[in-house]
């Protein structure tokens, strides 16, 4: 299967494209965002990596032509290293990730990447003989380590890094302040927030949600482009964040701890089978 078959996209205007993996039919299917600037382009998250996303961007005509002798700069930014967002980073020359998860990406740590792919989730195999049980996120060397407050400049637009741990220790959002757009990764999307994975932390998630609410209170976000599911606005963002804080009490923390233990055991067993 070619990259053109595997992916599909939808233009949102203002240089933003919404890309998805057509045949990965799962709630874990991540949204991929292409943001084009006057001087460089950024891909936010990269999917599973079963087909080459850069090939798709070129073949689909989504990348502007280079103005100089070399190729136009293209940076892949991982909002975090979970497998559904980081598997495709292997196809990019320039890769950015928060420093807290850089080592996991470099060593191909499929425990921290929570790699968990089922055969039934892939409606059409990307190539003959492909098997889900063989899927791994390969080691990738980041070319840029991100920190809170860093700015990724595309020329005519700037994306500010906001470190928002909780879902994972290196989770980030990217904030386009001028356009009041938040690329939220898995920090928040219109569904249940997952805080029971390895390296999830409820107290960090509460603090991150408080920051999200402050963004709304200050009028700094009007549109959220999340890591999963559909786009939503400021009112929904505030409600999702405030609801999480409201239910993050003692009982929730106890149940989350138990679920994290079970998830950790399952992930270690699954990944040991893959490598054996």
Secondary structure, DSSP 8 states (H G I E B T S, - for coil): --HHHHEEEEEEETTEEEEEETTB-STT---EEEEE-SS-EEEE-----SS-HHHHHHHTT-S---SSSS---EEEE-SS--HHHHGGGGG-SEEEEEGGGHHHHHHT-TTTTT----GGGBSS-SSTT--GGG--------SEEE-TT-EEE-SS-EEEEEE--SSSTT-EEEEETTTTEEEEETTS-SS-----STT--HHHHHHHHHHHHHHHHTT--SEEEESSS--EEHHHHHHHHHHHHHH-SHHHHHHHHHHHHHHHHHHHHHHHHHH-
